[in-house]
Amino acid sequence: MSTEILKNPIFQFVVLVVLSAAARMVFGKNPSLRLVANLLFFALLTVVLLAHDIQPYAPDIIRDELYWRIFVGIAKAVWWIGGAMVLVSFVRLFLILERKPREGRLLQDLVVAIIYLGASLSVIAYVFSVPVGTLIATSGVFAIVLGLALQSTLNDVFSGIALNLGRPYTVGDWIVLEDDVQGRVIETNWRSTHLLNASNDVTIVPNSTMAKRRLTNLTSPDAAHGVTISIRLLPTLPPASIEETMREVLLSSNVVLKEPTPSVNIVALDSNAVEAELSFRVAGLSKISEAKNEVYDLVFRHTKAAGLQLSPPPGSSPVDLAVGQSEDAAKHPGSAWRLINALPLFATLTENEKELLVSGMKPLTFRKGTLIAAQETSLTSLMVVRSGVAVVERHTGEGAIELTRLAPGDLFGERGVLMGALEPGNIRALTYVVAYEIAKDQLASVMQERVSLADELGLLLSRRIETEKHLFHEGMSPDSLHPSTLTARIRHLFEIPHVLRHKQVAIAPDG
């Protein structure tokens, strides 16, 4: 190859462009190497142009040779674009917002757009020798007309920029606007925000609307969400006693978060009702319904155990909840009878069967903090919580795991009585607890008469083990936890026949 060709600026320019394209193909995914390649290309191109008296930052000097004028124009344009690429590589590599990748990317895009805009205006000015100031001035009227025509779209775009920089919400957050439009954010772009509401429908809200309206982010700063429930009770006990009962309601919940501590406030008192406000938090929005259902159920059970009655709504006439119950209460005044009547497990028993069960039930009391039953021991009696709250905790080498909490109406000891199994954890009283003991032989006597009770107990035991098996029953097969399997074991243990014996009923002839 001759020396003249090697010294030819057009040849040198083409070689640099080819080498730069090859380097971008090789190092295109590495931002650091891409920056080095762009910087090296820009430096060498600057040396080549200046060596041949081509000043890319000065207006073009008109020459007669057309090919030379075309080459100089292309070389200057490439020089300005190369400089812009160097600056863009610096921006992509060093302009980063820690822990905010979306905001960092948006800011990078804005700066990159400004760099390329400046490079384009420079090409117009120094390659085509067009006065940029005059061009901007003459295009002002067109820009105004275009801006007015696109006012709504531009408003959404700039609002989207502000929202993306401020980040009042992110994808996955559940937000509520002041006009009660709400949903989970599934997409945000330059023009709008897409919300998936509770009906599984997508609501598209323009960014300008999002920026102007007040919104509440229900999942920020964390997923925990606060819930408040109001309960009205007849003023049959002092407000302090009612407050304590409501605290036991929240204490016995398995869904309500223990931290921060739930609170109870007495917000109203009159001759018709004491109104208590229960405030607590749940792990997420999906837990709200489950928590409310559980708390309402616990309110009913704890108020029954404490002898409280719910109050009718304000403005309505008081309802005497004791109507229709006085005769039964007079016939069966004991707490044991009322407890058995309130348990769905014994709802199908006849009055004589309930009497047989109640006759041998013994009340037991446990002070706060008392260990009711130790882990890995087998209870020989079925226990029914009458009042108070207890917790079941399993202790392992890694610490204590809370399995469940027991409230009025809950049973424990069924593993030992029905299967001879050991208790999965320590049962400890969180408050003053009153529990009734049902001996194994009493339960056997009732089950001999009411065979369906074995099915109910098998189902109860299966549900209890199912909720806890992921913690300590990994080795148990699913078949061993099936209600029918547990029922068969209970029937075998209590020597109950598998086929129901139908009683012969003699029907006297007419007359």
VEXKEDREN-626240 format. One record per residue: residue in one letter; x, y, z of N, C-alpha, C, CB in turn. Coordinates in steps of 0.02 Angstrom, whole numbers, plus 50000, padded with zeros to 5 digits. Glycine has a CB too. Layout:
BEGIN
AXYZXYZXYZXYZ ...
REM end
This chain:
BEGIN
M500434994150000500005000050000500455006250000499515000050062 S500325010949955500755016849948500685021450007500575020649885 T501185025650017501205030350073500665035750064501895033650080 E500525037550001500025042749989499335040550012500005044549914 I499175034250001498515031750022498475031750098498395024649995 L499015029650132499005029550205498925036550234499635026350232 K499205041650199499155048450224498515051950202499745052450201 N498115048650161497495051550136497005052250194497195047350079 P496715058150207496245059050264495615054950256496065066450271 I495395054150193494775050150183494905042950204494535050550108 F495485040150184495655033350203495715032650279496315031150170 Q496055037350310496125037150383495445037650418496595042850407 F495005041850391494335042650420493945036050415493955048350385 V493965032950356493595026650347493855021250393493635024350274 V494535020850401494825015750446494595016850518495585015950442 L494595023150540494365024550609493635022650618494465031950625 V493215024150570492495022550576492395014950579492105025550517 V492765011250537492695003950536492935001050602493095000850477 L493515003450627493765000950691493285002650748494465003850705 S492995008550746492525010450799491905006050797492315017850791 A491655004650737491065000250731491224993250757490824999850659 A491834990750741492024984150766492094984150841492684981950733 A492374989450870492444989850943491764990050977492864995950963 R491294993650948490624993850979490284987050977490184999050943 M490414983250924490124976550920490434971950972490214973550851 V491084972950986491434968551034491294970651105492184968651021 F491324977151119491254979751188490584982951200491814984751202 G490094981551159489454985151164489094984151230489014983051109 K489184978351263488824976951325489204979151388488674969651329 N489824981251379490224983451437490274991051436490924980251436 P489954994551483489945001951481490635004951489489495004651535 S491075001951529491745004651539492165004151475492095001051597 L492164998251444492544997351382492245001451326492564989951363 R491585002251325491275006351274491485013651281490505005851278 L491535016051343491775022851355492485023751329491735024551429 V492925018851344493615019251321493645019251245494025013451349 A493255015051213493255014651140493005021151109492815008751116 N492465023951136492205030351110492695036051119491545032051144 L493015036151179493495041451193494105040851147493715041151266 L494345034851134494925033851090494745035751018495155026451093 F494155033750996493935035550928493885043150920493265032350911 F493595046550969493515053750965494195057250965493085056351023 A494655054851006495325057951009495695056950943495735054951067 L495695050950915496045049750852495725053550795496055042250836 L495055053950795494725057650741494895065150746493955056750745 T494935067750807495135074750815495835075950788495095076750889 V496295071450803496985072050778496995071850702497435066450807 V496625067250671496615066650598496345072950566496195060650577 L495785075550592495485081550562495935087650569494805082850594 L496195088650628496625094450638497275093950598496785095250713 A497535087850589498145086850550498045088850477498365079650554 H497435088650453497285090450383496915097150380496875084950349 D497005101350431496725108150432495965108250426497015112350377 I495645103150456494905103050459494705104450531494615096050435 Q494375110150541494165112250607493415110850615494315119850619 P493245105450651492525103550655492105108650695492465096750687 Y492415112750734492055117650775492035124550742492365118150844 A492225124850677492215131150640491795130250577492935133450622 P491495135650552491105135150490491525132550433490805141950470 D491205129150385491565126050330491835131350281491105121250293 I492445130050256492755134350205492585131350137493535134950215 I492245135150096492005132550031492585131349984491495137350000 R492625125349957493125123549908492765121249843493595118149934 D493165121349790492865119549726492715112149720493325121649670 E493125107949752493035100749744492415098449783493665096949770 L491945095649748491315093449779491435087549827490805091449725 Y491855082949805491975077049847492285079049913492425071949810 W492725084149911493045086449973492535089850020493615091349956 R492085093649992491575096950033491115091750065491155101849989 I490955086450027490535081150055490905077550111490325076150001 F491555076050100491945072550151492005076750214492645070850124 V492155083250207492225087650266491565088050304492455094650245 G491015088450269490365088650303490215082350342489805089950253 I490365076550310490245070150345490715069450404490345064250296 A491355071450395491845070750449491655075150508492555072550424 K491435081350495491235085750550490625082950587491075092850524 A490135080450549489535077650581489725071650625489025075450528 V490165067350598490385061450637490765063750699490815056750594 W491165069050693491545071550751491085073950806492015077350730 W490575077750787490095080050839489695074250869489605085250808 I489505069450827489145063650853489605059550898488865059250795 G490245058850878490725055250920490815058550988491385054750886 G490855065250988490905068851052490285067751095491005076251041 A489705067751063489095066451100489085059451129488475067551056 M489345054551091489365047651115489825047051176489595042951060 V490385050851176490835050651234490465053251296491465054851221 L490115058951288489745061751345489195057051368489445068651327 V488855053951321488315049251339488605043251377487945046851275 S489195040851356489505035251391489675037251463490135032851355 F489925043451472490055045851539489415046051581490375052951537 V488865048451552488225048951587487975042051607487705052551544 R487995037351560487735030551575488155027051628487735026351511 L488795028851633489235025351679489245028451748489935025151651 F489205035051752489315038451816488695041951844489855043551807 L488195043351803487595046751829487105041451853487275051351775 I487185039251916486785033751945486515036052012487205027251952 L485875034852024485565036152089485535029652128484855039352082 E485875029252185485895023152225485195021352248486355024052285 R485025014952242484395011952265483795014652226484295013252339 K483905018652173483355021352134483505020452060483235028852151 P483495014352035483685013151965483215016551916483705005851951 R482565016751931482095019851885482215027351880481365018551907 E482315030751937482455037851936483115039351901482465040652007 G483615035051914484265035951882484215035251806484765030951910 R483835030451783483755029351712483405035251679483375022951698 L482885037851712482515043551685482975049751680481905045151729 L483365051051733483815056751731484345055851677484155057651800 Q484595049751668485065048451614484755049951546485305041151617 D484135047751536483805048951472483725056351458483115045551471 L483555060251509483475067551499484145070751480483195070751563 V484675069051516485335071951500485565069751431485855069951554 V485465063351414485655060851348485285064651293485525053351343 A484635065851304484245069551254484525076551244483505069951276 I484725079851298485015086651293485685086351255485125089651363 I486095081251268486735080651234486635079751159487145074751263 Y486195075251140486085074051069485755080151035485645067851059 L485335083751072485045089851044485585095051031484515092751092 G486045095851079486605100451068487045098351010487025100951131 A487175091751004487575089350948487225090650881487725081850955 S486575089750878486195090950816486225098350797485465088750825 L486135102850845486185110050830486885111950807485975114150891 S487395108750837488085110150816488205107950745488585106750864 V487945102150726488015099750658487685104550609487705092650650 I487095106950628486745111750585487155118150577486055113450613 A487455120350632487825126650630488495126050594487925129250700 Y488885120750608489575120350584489655116050522490005117750638 V489145112150505489195108150444488795111350387488925101050458 F488185113250404487765116250352487785123950352487055113950360 S488155126750401488255134050405487585137750408488655136550345 V487115134950445486465138150455486465141550523485875132850450 P486295147950527486285151450592485765148250638486115159050582 V486015145450692485565141850739485075146750772485965138050792 G485325152650790484885157550823484305159450779485275163750841 T484445160650715483905162350668483415156550660484185164450600 L483695150550657483265144650649482805143850709483695138250641 I483085144850769482665144150829482135149550831483095144550893 A482325155650811481845161250812481275160150762482195167850797 T481465157850702480945156850651480505150950666481265155950583 S480765146150706480355140350722479955141350786480795134150730 G480025147350818479675148550880478925148450872479875155150909 V478685151650817477965151850805477695144750796477795156150744 F478055140750757477845133850747477835129950812478295130350695 A478355131250854478385127750918477805129650963479045129350954 I477595136050961477035138251002476395134850979476945145850999 V476285134750913475685131550886475675124050904475635132450809 L476255120850894476285113750910476185112550985476965110850888 G476465116951027476375116151099475655116851121476795121251136 L475295121651091474585122451107474185116451084474305128851074 A474365113651027473995107851001474115101651045474185106350929 L474725101251072474905095451113474915097051187475585092651091 Q474545102151207474565104451277474395098851326474095110251288 S473865095151312473655089851358474175084251362472985086951336 T474435082351303474935077051302475575079151337475095074951230 L475805085351323476415087851355476315088351430476615094651325 N475715090351451475575090751523475645083951556474865093551535 D475395078751522475465071951548476195069751550475045067051506 V476565071551496477265069451492477675072651548477555071351425 F477615079251557478005082651609477765080551679477955090251601 S477125079151687476885076551751477175069551764476105076251752 G477235065551709477555058951716478275059551736477495055151652 I478635064551710479335065551730479375067251804479655071151688 A478925071851826478925073751897478755067851942478435079551909 L478265063851922478065058151963478615052851965477415055051935 N478965051851909479495046851908480095049151949479715045451837 L480205055651952480755058151994480565058152068480955065151972 G479955060152083479725060352153479565053552181479125064752159 R479315048952139479155042152158478685041752218479775038352173 P478085044852215477605043952269477325036852271477045048952264 Y477405033152217477185026152214477615022452163476425025652195 T477625015952170477995011652123477535006052100478635008752156 V477755002452050477364996752025477284991552081477704993451962 G476664989652092476504984952146476174988252206477124981552169 D476214994852211475884998452267475134998952255476195005452275 W474764999052309474035000052306473905007352327473644994952353 I473605011252282473495018352296472755019952290473915022752247 V472555025252325471865027652325471885035152310471505026152393 L471525037252258471465044352242470895047352282471365045452167 E470885054052286470385057352328469675056452303470545064652333 D469575054752239468905053452213468725046052218468845055752141 D469085042352262468955035352277469145030652220468225034352294 V469515033152171469815028652121470415025252153470015032552055 Q470425018752152470965015152185471145008852147470765013452256 G471735006252162471955000052130472704999052141471795000252055 R472944993352117473654991752121474004994152057473764984052132 V474554997752065474925000352008475254994551971475445005552030 I475084993651907475374988251868475824990951813474824983951837 E475774997451798476205000351746476215007951753475964998351675 T476795010851744476865018251740477285019851679477195021251806 N477055024751640477435026851582477445034451579477135023851517 W477665037251523477735044451519477065048051519478115046251456 R476525044651500475895048151492475365046251544475615046751424 S475375040151569474825037951613475065032651662474245035151572 T474625031251711474735026051761474155021151757474795029051833 H474315014751756473805009451750473695006251819474015004051697 L473055006151840472865003451905472414997351894472495008751948 L472564991951930472144985951930471724986051993472574979351925 N471064987051985470634987752044470394981052070470034992152027 A469984981252123469754975152155469314970952111469384976852219 S469014973952059468584970252012468974967151955468044974751984 N469644967451960470094964751909470024968651843469954957351897 D469854975051848469814979451790470384984451793469134983051787 V470614986551735471174991251731470904998251722471654989351673 T471105002751766470935009751761471555013651740470645012451829 I471495017451685472055021351659471955028651679472125020651581 V472415031151719472365038051745472925042151715472395038151824 P472765047851680473295052151653473755054651708472995058051615 N474395055451692474875057751741474725064751767475575057551713 S474425068951725474245075651748473725075251803473985079951690 T473265070551797472765069551850473095066851913472215064751827 M473555062151906473905059351964474305064752000474375053751942 A474595069351962475015074551993474595079752030475435077951940 K473975080952008473575086252038473165083752098473105089051986 R472965077552098472515075052150472905072252209472055069852122 R472595072652267472885069752327472795062152324472565072752391 L473335058552339473295051252338473585048352403473665048352277 T473345042552420473575038952480473885032352457473005037752531 N474505031252476474855025052461474755020252519475615026252446 L474365015052508474195010452562474735005352576473555006852546 T475235004852533475764999952542476445003152556475814995552482 S476445009452573477075012952588477025015852658477225018452536 P477555015652699478235013552683478345006052683478715016652731 D477855002052707477914994752704477224991952690478204991852770 A477184985352685476554982152666476044981852722476694975152642 A476264982852784475804982652841475264988052834476184983452909 H474644986352852474084990952844473674991252908473644988852784 G473474997252925473074998152986472334997152974473195005053014 V471994994253024471274992953021470964995253086471124985453008 T470374998253082470015000453141469304997753139470005008253146 I469074994853195468404991953201468074995053262468434984153205 S467444997053255467064999753311466574994553336466695006253291 I466554993553402466104988753433465684992353485466504982853466 R465024991453483464564994453532464294988953577463984998153496 L464364989953643464144985153693463684988453743464744981953728 L463214984553769462774987053821463184988553883462204982053837 P463034994153918463444996053977463264992054039463355003553991 T463334985454035463194981254093463804980454138462954974454070 L464394982254112465014982054151465374988754143465474976054128 P465814990454189466194996754183466594996954118466664997654243 P466725002954091467125003554029467805000254034467205010854011 A468105000554094468764997354102468734989854090469034998854172 S468194986654113468114979454102467994977954028467534976654144 I467604982153996467484981253924468124982253885466944986253900 E468514987253905469164988353871469614982253878469504994653899 E469634979353938470054973553950469824967553908470054971654024 T469164966753901468904961253860469094962253787468134960853866 M469054968453762469244969753693469994968753682469044976853674 R470394970153733471114968853727471244961353721471494971753787 E470854957353757470924950153751470714947753681470504946553805 V470234951153652470034949553583470624950253536469454954053560 L470964955953539471534957153495472124952653512471754964453498 L472194951153577472754946953599472674939753574472804946953675 S472054937453566471934930553546471924929653470471274928153575 S472004935053432471984934553359472624931453332471864941353327 N472564927353280473134924453247473344928253184472994917253229 V472924932853161473064936553099473334943553115472434937153056 V473084946653169473304953353187474044953253205472884956053247 L474424958253180475134958753196475224960553270475474964053151 K475714957453301475854958753372476244965253381476234952953402 E476614967353330476994973553332476814977753272477764972253335 P476634984153280476544987553345475944984853383476464995153333 T475944985853448475434983053491474744985753473475584984453565 P474244981453461473564983853448473294987953507473094977953434 S472844992453493472584996853545471824996653548472835003953535 V471554998253606470834998753617470695005453650470564992853662 N470225009153621470035015653648469285015953657470265021453602 I469065018153716468355019353728468195026353701468175018753804 V467795026653648467685032953613467005036053629467745031953539 A466545032253660465885035053675465565031053732465425035053612 L465165034553771464805031353827464145034953837465225031453892 D463605031153837462945033953853462545028553887462575036653789 S461915029953899461495025153936461335018953896460855028453957 N461445019253830461275013553787461875009353767460935016053725 A462485012253767463045008453741463705011353765463025008153665 V464205006953766464905008853772465225007153704465275005153833 E465505012153670465795011053605466555010653610465595016653555 A466835005053588467555003853590467835003553519467724997353629 E468415006553510468735006653444469365002353447468915014053423 L469374997053407469924992353405470374994053346469674984953401 S471004995753358471484997553306472054992553305471755004753316 F472204990053245472744985153238473014985353167472484977953255 R473544981653156473844981253090473874974053066474554984253090 V473844973253000473904966752968474494966852920473244964752931 A474714960952899475324960452859475254963452790475534953252854 G474644963952764474534966652697473804967752684474834962152644 L473654970952628472954972352611472554965952603472914976452548 S472874960652579472514954352569472284951152634472954949552531 K472564953452691472394950552755471834954252791473014950352800 I471594959752762471094963852797470454959952810470944970152757 S470184956952758469544953252766469624947552815469304950652698 E470174943752809470284938152855470334940652927470924934352835 A470694946152937470774948853005470104951253033471284954553005 K469714954752992469064957253016468604951453035468734961652963 N468574946452992468144940653007468354937353072468174935552950 E469014936553082469244933353143469094937653204469994932053139 V469214944253199469094948653256468354948853275469344955753241 Y467914949153225467204949153240466994942653275466784950153175 D467264937053251467114930653284467374930653356467424924853244 L467974933253366468254933453434467874938253479468984935453432 V467624943753451467214948353491466594944653516467004954553448 F466284940853473465684937153494465844932253549465374933453434 R466394928553541466564923353591466784926353657467114918853564 H467184931653654467424934653717466864938253754467994939453702 T466424941553717465874945053751465394940053783465494949453701 K465284934353750464884929053781465204926553845464774923253731 A465864925553841466214922953900466214927953957466934921053882 A466224934453941466244939653993465544941754015466614945653967 G465024939053986464354940854004464134947653976464294940954079 L464444949853921464264956153890463784954953833464894959853864 Q463424960253814462944959853759463074965553711462214960053785 L463004963953647463094969053595462514973953597463144965853526 S462654980153583462154985353585461864986453515462444991953612 P461224988053509460924989453444461204995953415460154989953449 P461114997253351461375003353320461075009653352461225003353244 P461425015353349461155021553378460475023353348461645027353368 G460015025453391459355027453368458835021953368459405030153300 S459035015653373458565010153374458385008453446458845003953337 S457815005253454457605003353521458024997553547456855001353521 P458174997553612458584992253640458264985353631458714993453714 V458684980453618458464973553609458664969553670458754970553544 D458184966153699458324961853756458544955053730457694961153802 L459204953953730459474947753703459334941753748460214948453694 A459084943053807458944937453853458254934453841458994939753924 V457844937753798457174935153785457244928353749456754940153742 G456884923553770456924916853741457454912553771457024917453668 Q457884915653814458414911753844458314910753919459084915053831 S457834914353947457754914154020457564907154044457224919154041 E457124903754006456904897054027457494892254025456334894553982 D457884892553970458454887953965458984889654017458764888253895 A459084896254030459584898354080459374896154149459684905954078 A458714896354162458474894254228458544886754237457744896254238 K458454883054182458504875854186459234873554191458174872654126 H459684877154155460394875354154460804881654169460594872354084 P460864883554231461204889854248461964889554246460984891954317 G462264883754242462994883154248463364885554186463184876154263 S463994887754196464414890054141464594884254095465044893254167 A464664878254123464844872454082464304871054030464964866354126 W463684871454051463134870154004463124875453948462454870154041 R463204881953967463204887253917463794886353869463234894153951 L464364884153894464944883053851464834877453801465564881553894 I464544871853824464404866253779463904868253726464144860153819 N463394872153746462894874453698463194879053645462334878153734 A463724882653663464014887453615464504884153567464374892953653 L464714877953581465214874553538464874871053480465624869653579 P465054872653418464764869153360464914861653361465024872153296 L465464859653393465654852653395465124848353429466324851853432 F464794851053480464294847253518463574849453502464414848153593 A463484852953445462814855653428462314850053414462864860253368 T462554844253389462084838853370461904834353429462384834653315 L462204835453487462044831153545461344832553571462564832153600 T461044827453595460384828353627460484831353697459994821653632 E459934833353728459984836353794460254831453845459294838953817 N460054825053839460314820053886461064818953876459934813453877 E461284818953812461994818053799462404823953825462114817053724 K462124829953818462464835853845462494835553921462104842253822 E461954833253951461954832554024462494827654046461264830254048 L462564822154009463074817254026463774820254021463014811153980 L463864824453971464514827553960464654832854013464554830653890 V464144836854029464234842354076464334839854147463644847154072 S464014834254163464024831954232464714830654260463624825554238 G465184828854217465854827354241466364832654223466084820854215 M466154838254193466634843554174466884847254236466304848554125 K467534848354240467834851654298468164858154276468344846954332 P468014863754311468344870054294469054870354322467934875954320 L469514872754283470204873754303470404880954289470684868754266 T470774883954334470994890954325471754891254321470724895354383 F471994895954280472714896854270472874904254271472944893554203 R473354906154311473554913054314473954914954251473984914354376 K474004921454240474384923954183475104921554186474354931654180 G475344918754131476034916254128476104909054149476464920454170 T475574905854174475614898954196475694894154136474984897054237 L476104889154144476184883954093475624878854103476894880454098 I475164878754056474584874354062474764867154043474004876854017 A475134866453989475354859853967476044860553935474844856553917 A476494855853948477174856153922477214852653855477664853053971 Q477684854953815477824851953750478054844753758478354856153712 E477854840553710478044833453709477754829553768478804832853709 T477184831953795476814828053845476124826353815476734831953912 S475824821253842475174819153816474634820453868475194811553797 L474134824453849473574825953894473074820253891473234832753875 T472774818853948472284813353952471574815853957472434809054012 S471474822453952470814825453954470754830653899470674828654023 L470144831453874469994836653825469854843053863469404834653779 M470174848553843470104854953878469754859853833470804857653900 V469274863553862468904868653826469014875353861468134866953822 V469244880353825469374886853854468704890353868469824891253807 R468614892353930467994895953949468084903453943467794894154021 S468664906053964468804913153959469564914053960468464917154017 G469794919853935470504921253934470824919353868470844917653990 V471484920153865471874918853804472484914753822472084925553770 A472624909653782473224905453790473584905053724473044898353816 V474224903653727474634903153667474974896253665475164908753664 V475034893553605475394887253595476044888853559474954882053553 E476604887453592477264888953566477684882653563477614894353609 R478014881553507478464875853499479174878353505478344872253431 H479554875353550480254877253561480714872353526480404877553637 T481154875253485481654871353448482344874153463481504871353371 G482844871253431483514873753441483614880753413484004869153409 E483184882853367483244889453337482814894653373483044889153264 G482444892553424482024897353460481304894953464482054904153428 A480864899553486480164897953494479764899853432479874901553556 I479294895453412478854896653356478144896653382478954891353300 E477784902053371477084902453393476654898653343476844909753401 L476274893653367475854889653324475154892653318475804882653350 T474854894353373474184897153372474024900253439473664891753354 R473474903853442473214906653505472514903953517473214914453503 L472354902753580471724899753599471284904853633471844893753646 A470654905153612470164909753638469574905853666469924914853584 P469094909153699468514905553724468174901353671468004910453754 G468044895053688467744890353641468234885953605467354894153591 D468884887453610469394883253577469554877153620470034887353564 L469754871753586469924865553620470674864353617469544859553589 F470944860953665471624858353661471664851853701472144863553688 G472184848053689472254841453720471944835953679471944841453787 E471664837653620471324832553580471814827453551470934835753523 R472444829353542472934824553516473044818853565473604828153502 G473144820653628473264815553678472654811153690473484818653742 V472064814353693471454810553708471244806153650470884815353725 L471294808753588471024805153531471534800553497470764810053481 M472184802153504472684798253468473254795953513472964802453412 G473274798253574473834796553617474474800053596473944789153617 A474404805553556474994809153530475214814353580474834812453463 L475814817153569476104822153613475914829153591476874821453615 E475904833753638475754840653622476324843753581475624844753687 P476154847553528476684850253485477074855953516476384852553421 G476804859053568477154864653599476894866053668477084870853555 N477224870753702477004872953768476364877053761477554877053803 I475884875553805475264879553808475304883953870474624874853810 R475324890453858475444895153913474884900353914476134898653905 A474684902253975474144907153983474424914153973473824906554053 L474124917953925474314924953915473924929553960474204926953842 T473334927353982472924931054030472684925954082472314934753995 Y472264928254127471944923654173471474919254132471544927554230 V471574912654136471214907854094470794903254137471704903754050 V470164902354116469724897254145469584892154091469064900454173 A469704885854105469594880454057469214874854092470254877854028 Y468794871454053468424865654078468744859254052467674866054058 E468814854454097469114848054081468584842754068469584845754138 I468634839454010468194833853994468604827453994467834834953924 A468474823054042468874816954048468764812353988468694813254113 K469264808153976469254803753918468674798753922469904800053912 D468544796153981468004791253988467324794453977468034787854056 Q467244800853998466624804453985466514805153910466624811354018 L467034807253876466984808253804466834801553769467634811253776 A467134796153794467004789653764466274787553773467464784353795 S465984789053831465284787253843464824790853794465084788953915 V464974797253781464554801053735464664798653663464714808553740 M465274797053645465414794853577465114788053562466164794653566 Q465044783953613464714777553602463984778453582464754773253666 E463674783653608462974785053591462914789253528462634788553649 R463394793653517463364798253460463994797053418463314805853483 V463954792253371464534790253332464784795953287464364784153289 S464334800353265464534805853220465024810553253463924809653197 L465054810453320465524814753355466244812953337465414814353430 A466374806553324467044804453304467244807653237467084796753298 D466764808353191466904811653127467084818953138466314811053080 E466704822353182466834829453195467524830453228466284832453240 L467684826053275468334826653307468904825053259468364821953368 G468804820253214469314818753164469424824653117469114812653124 L468884827953098468954833853055469304839553092468264836153031 L469124840553155469444845753195470194844453202469124846153265 L470374838253217471074836553226471454837253160471144829453253 S471144835453104471464835953039471614843253022471034832852985 R471134847653035471244854753021471794857653065470594858753032 R471814855653128472314858253173473014856153150472184855853245 I473094849753132473744847253110473934850253043473734839553106 E473444851252999473584854052933473874861052938472944854252891 T473634865152985473884871952992474584872153022473414876053034 E474804866653053475444866753088475954861953058475344865053160 K475754857853009476204852552985476834855352952475844848052937 H476784861352921477374864152888477914866252938477174870152846 L477724866453003478204868453054478564862553085477854872453108 F478214856853092478544851353128478294844453107478454852153201 H477894843953054477634837453034477864835752963476874837253038 E478464837652945478694836552877478694829152858479384839452868 G478814824852906478874817752891478214814052885479284814452943 M477664817252901477024813852900476754813852829476524817252948 S476474808252808476184807652741475504810952741476134800252719 P475294813552681474634816752677474064812052696474524819452607 D474134805552681473594800852698473484800352773473754794052669 S474024800952811473954800352884473604806352914474644799452915 L473574811952877473244817952903472534818652877473644823952884 H472304814052835471634814652807471114813552862471534809552749 P470564817452861470044816652913469784809552921469464821252898 S469694806052864469434799152869469924794652905469274796452799 T470584795652893471084791552927471084792953001471784792952897 L471054799353020471044801153090470404798653124471104808753099 T469844799153089469214796653117469254789153130468624798253069 A469544785353083469604778153092470034776553153469914774853029 R470574780453163471004779253222470624780853286471644783553217 I470214786253285469824788053344469314782553361469464794853334 R468984780053309468484774753320468814768453347468104773253255 H469404766953321469754761053344469974761853417470374759653300 L470204767953435470444769153503469864768753552470784775953507 F469284771353532468704771453578468244765453567468324777953570 E468444760853524468054754753510467354756553487468024750253573 I467324761153438466674763253410466584759553344466644771053400 P466014756453332465904752853268465904757653210465234748953270 H466134755053152466174759153092465494759953058466674756153043 V465034755353072464364755653042463884757753096464154748753011 L463494762853081463014765353130462474760153141462714772053107 R462304759153204461764754553222461114758353227461914750753288 H460664756853183460024760453183459584757553238459684759853114 K459314762053276458864759953330458194757853301458774765553382 Q457924752553328457274750153307456744754353342457184742653322 V456314757253302455784761453330455104758053316455814768753300 A454744756453369454104753153362453564758353353453954748653421 I453164757653301452624762353288451964758953304452644764853213 A451634761753352450994758753372450474759753319450754761753439 P450074754453307449534755253256449014760053280449214748453240 D448664763053231448134767853248447604764453288447834771053185 G447354768053334446804765453375447074761253430446334761353334 
REM end
